[in-house]
Amino acid sequence: MKKCLFIVTFLVFTLLLSACSASSSSQDEKLQFYVSGDTVEGSALTTMSKKYTEETGVEIEVVDIPYADMGTKITNMIRSKDAPALARVTGFNPVWNGQLLDLSDIAEKNNVNTDLGITVDGELIAPPLDLTAVGMFINTDLFDEAGVPYPTSEEEVWTWDEFINSLETVLEKTDAKYGMVMDGSEHRLNAFLYQHGSNGFYEENGEFTTNDQTKDGIQKFADLNDNRIMPESVWTSGEDAASMFKSGLVAAYMSGSWQITDFSKNITDFAWKSVYMPYEDVRATNLGGNYLVAFDGSGQEEEAKAFIDWLYQKENYEELASLGGYLPVTDDAEIEYEVGEEAYTVYQNEIASSDPVANLQRNEMVKQQLVSKRSASNAIHDEVVKLLNDEIDIDQTLENIKNNFTDANKE
């Protein structure tokens, strides 16, 4: 009897261990996918992750991390040897260098435009996942009320002086509170600078420098923050530019293609359009978007690469781009956008007409975040904020930016 009881107890114990082991194994197969973005972008990635689980049985846990916290979160996890399987990111930290998998084969197989990605020592460690571009939105109700025309084709593109004069007229003839807002981001500011002839900040004989047009562009931007044409509060206090435009009291909004889906669904109180951006010396946008990375040391390297390969496959990628409202990064993608088709066409034309400096500068600056001894992200933004607050003058602004990039680049 005792022998039977022992056998039964042993069998129960074994079954419990097996159940725990199965549960642990199932948990191990769950891939953590770190993402930050609005509800549209997050929803698109969640939808595709669920589809992958249905097809393969491998669960993808989409973990939403606030944009401002993403870099710090992943950096700390890498230092603790607890990196997630993969992440969608806009920038990097020097700690990540050497911790990212080479995804060259996957990108080549799926016709990903690798020129938009980050390559280090011949390895594509961050292919693009989605492409965005800086652009201009206007409240057409305010322009129409003021009797002010706006470009409807590339033959009618306005200069910045013409654009500012148009905003002045809108302010005089309507109840608009501000002429325009620009996201508090150096990514948007860089597009403005390129349009004024800036070549960005670049290395020359071991030191970072820039051309004279950069100084002129930054000074013009500072002058426009006069609480009439532009409110100082967006850049100096972090006020939400998108919410200000959605209020209907701002004539124009310099932001980007990622807003199209949201505006199409949620702006109902006034009519809006994507229009061609002004230029002064050259036409230029600024390319952006997110990179897809997989981490070496997660213990799920092959599983992460399998998911990435699946996500870039033509049918799946087209669905992702349509859901998220992305401009595509694969050469053969044919996207049917649910909303904003006309607006996406404007952005695609802006990209085609843009000076090459936009993509070259963006990739170099992002790569610099990874290979430098320290990060120089937001170097331009932070010094321009000091200028707007009258803490420094334009010459000191330029000097500080150049020094920040130079110091970050030193061994």
URMO-V878137 format. One record per residue. N is the residue number from 1. RES is the residue in three letters. PHI is phi in whole degrees, -180 to 180 (none if undefined). Layout:
# URMO-V878137
{{N RES PHI} {N RES PHI}}
This chain:
# URMO-V878137
{{1 MET none} {2 LYS -64} {3 LYS -63} {4 CYS -63} {5 LEU -62} {6 PHE -63} {7 ILE -64} {8 VAL -61} {9 THR -62} {10 PHE -63} {11 LEU -64} {12 VAL -62} {13 PHE -62} {14 THR -64} {15 LEU -64} {16 LEU -62} {17 LEU -63} {18 SER -64} {19 ALA -64} {20 CYS -64} {21 SER -64} {22 ALA -65} {23 SER -63} {24 SER -64} {25 SER -63} {26 SER -61} {27 GLN -64} {28 ASP -62} {29 GLU -77} {30 LYS -72} {31 LEU -96} {32 GLN -84} {33 PHE -116} {34 TYR -83} {35 VAL -139} {36 SER -132} {37 GLY 166} {38 ASP -78} {39 THR -65} {40 VAL -68} {41 GLU -66} {42 GLY -62} {43 SER -65} {44 ALA -62} {45 LEU -70} {46 THR -65} {47 THR -60} {48 MET -70} {49 SER -65} {50 LYS -65} {51 LYS -63} {52 TYR -63} {53 THR -62} {54 GLU -62} {55 GLU -82} {56 THR -118} {57 GLY 85} {58 VAL -89} {59 GLU -85} {60 ILE -107} {61 GLU -95} {62 VAL -80} {63 VAL -106} {64 ASP -83} {65 ILE -115} {66 PRO -53} {67 TYR -52} {68 ALA -67} {69 ASP -101} {70 MET -58} {71 GLY -59} {72 THR -65} {73 LYS -60} {74 ILE -69} {75 THR -59} {76 ASN -65} {77 MET -67} {78 ILE -64} {79 ARG -63} {80 SER -90} {81 LYS 56} {82 ASP -137} {83 ALA -67} {84 PRO -70} {85 ALA -68} {86 LEU -156} {87 ALA -155} {88 ARG -108} {89 VAL -134} {90 THR -107} {91 GLY -150} {92 PHE -137} {93 ASN -132} {94 PRO -54} {95 VAL -62} {96 TRP -75} {97 ASN -60} {98 GLY 88} {99 GLN -110} {100 LEU -113} {101 LEU -76} {102 ASP -78} {103 LEU -112} {104 SER -58} {105 ASP -63} {106 ILE -65} {107 ALA -65} {108 GLU -64} {109 LYS -61} {110 ASN -108} {111 ASN 60} {112 VAL -77} {113 ASN -73} {114 THR -71} {115 ASP -63} {116 LEU -90} {117 GLY -102} {118 ILE -112} {119 THR -114} {120 VAL -128} {121 ASP 53} {122 GLY 80} {123 GLU -109} {124 LEU -83} {125 ILE -95} {126 ALA -152} {127 PRO -68} {128 PRO -70} {129 LEU -102} {130 ASP -147} {131 LEU -113} {132 THR -126} {133 ALA -143} {134 VAL -69} {135 GLY -159} {136 MET -118} {137 PHE -111} {138 ILE -131} {139 ASN -87} {140 THR -68} {141 ASP -61} {142 LEU -68} {143 PHE -64} {144 ASP -66} {145 GLU -61} {146 ALA -84} {147 GLY 71} {148 VAL -105} {149 PRO -76} {150 TYR -143} {151 PRO -65} {152 THR -118} {153 SER -152} {154 GLU -71} {155 GLU -74} {156 GLU -110} {157 VAL -58} {158 TRP -90} {159 THR -81} {160 TRP -64} {161 ASP -65} {162 GLU -64} {163 PHE -64} {164 ILE -63} {165 ASN -62} {166 SER -65} {167 LEU -65} {168 GLU -59} {169 THR -66} {170 VAL -61} {171 LEU -65} {172 GLU -72} {173 LYS -107} {174 THR -135} {175 ASP -92} {176 ALA -58} {177 LYS -87} {178 TYR -135} {179 GLY -72} {180 MET -157} {181 VAL -131} {182 MET -130} {183 ASP -48} {184 GLY -76} {185 SER -139} {186 GLU -68} {187 HIS -61} {188 ARG -73} {189 LEU -62} {190 ASN -60} {191 ALA -60} {192 PHE -58} {193 LEU -67} {194 TYR -60} {195 GLN -64} {196 HIS -98} {197 GLY 96} {198 SER -68} {199 ASN -98} {200 GLY 76} {201 PHE -107} {202 TYR -144} {203 GLU -84} {204 GLU -147} {205 ASN 57} {206 GLY 84} {207 GLU -122} {208 PHE -87} {209 THR -145} {210 THR -157} {211 ASN -98} {212 ASP -62} {213 GLN -64} {214 THR -64} {215 LYS -61} {216 ASP -62} {217 GLY -67} {218 ILE -65} {219 GLN -64} {220 LYS -65} {221 PHE -61} {222 ALA -61} {223 ASP -65} {224 LEU -72} {225 ASN -81} {226 ASP -112} {227 ASN 63} {228 ARG -132} {229 ILE -64} {230 MET -135} {231 PRO -81} {232 GLU -65} {233 SER -63} {234 VAL -66} {235 TRP -85} {236 THR -90} {237 SER -123} {238 GLY 77} {239 GLU -63} {240 ASP -75} {241 ALA -65} {242 ALA -62} {243 SER -65} {244 MET -65} {245 PHE -66} {246 LYS -64} {247 SER -68} {248 GLY 86} {249 LEU -106} {250 VAL -126} {251 ALA -74} {252 ALA -145} {253 TYR -142} {254 MET -91} {255 SER -141} {256 GLY -172} {257 SER -63} {258 TRP -67} {259 GLN -86} {260 ILE -59} {261 THR -62} {262 ASP -61} {263 PHE -64} {264 SER -62} {265 LYS -92} {266 ASN -116} {267 ILE -92} {268 THR -123} {269 ASP -91} {270 PHE -155} {271 ALA -90} {272 TRP -137} {273 LYS -146} {274 SER -86} {275 VAL -127} {276 TYR -67} {277 MET -71} {278 PRO -69} {279 TYR -144} {280 GLU -120} {281 ASP -103} {282 VAL -139} {283 ARG -80} {284 ALA -159} {285 THR -106} {286 ASN -141} {287 LEU -78} {288 GLY -147} {289 GLY 121} {290 ASN -123} {291 TYR -104} {292 LEU -111} {293 VAL -128} {294 ALA -125} {295 PHE -101} {296 ASP -77} {297 GLY 106} {298 SER -75} {299 GLY 83} {300 GLN -131} {301 GLU -59} {302 GLU -67} {303 GLU -65} {304 ALA -65} {305 LYS -66} {306 ALA -65} {307 PHE -67} {308 ILE -62} {309 ASP -60} {310 TRP -63} {311 LEU -66} {312 TYR -84} {313 GLN -60} {314 LYS -47} {315 GLU -63} {316 ASN -69} {317 TYR -67} {318 GLU -62} {319 GLU -66} {320 LEU -60} {321 ALA -64} {322 SER -67} {323 LEU -65} {324 GLY -89} {325 GLY 70} {326 TYR -96} {327 LEU -78} {328 PRO -75} {329 VAL -115} {330 THR -104} {331 ASP -68} {332 ASP -108} {333 ALA -73} {334 GLU -124} {335 ILE -98} {336 GLU -106} {337 TYR -79} {338 GLU -70} {339 VAL -141} {340 GLY 72} {341 GLU -56} {342 GLU -63} {343 ALA -65} {344 TYR -64} {345 THR -63} {346 VAL -58} {347 TYR -65} {348 GLN -64} {349 ASN -69} {350 GLU -61} {351 ILE -63} {352 ALA -64} {353 SER -97} {354 SER -79} {355 ASP -61} {356 PRO -60} {357 VAL -56} {358 ALA -59} {359 ASN -74} {360 LEU -61} {361 GLN -67} {362 ARG -61} {363 ASN -64} {364 GLU -65} {365 MET -69} {366 VAL -69} {367 LYS -61} {368 GLN -59} {369 GLN -62} {370 LEU -88} {371 VAL -95} {372 SER -78} {373 LYS -73} {374 ARG -143} {375 SER -81} {376 ALA -113} {377 SER -64} {378 ASN 67} {379 ALA -61} {380 ILE -72} {381 HIS -55} {382 ASP -65} {383 GLU -75} {384 VAL -67} {385 VAL -60} {386 LYS -62} {387 LEU -63} {388 LEU -64} {389 ASN -87} {390 ASP 61} {391 GLU -83} {392 ILE -140} {393 ASP -96} {394 ILE -65} {395 ASP -65} {396 GLN -68} {397 THR -58} {398 LEU -62} {399 GLU -64} {400 ASN -64} {401 ILE -63} {402 LYS -62} {403 ASN -65} {404 ASN -62} {405 PHE -67} {406 THR -64} {407 ASP -64} {408 ALA -68} {409 ASN -87} {410 LYS -78} {411 GLU -67}}
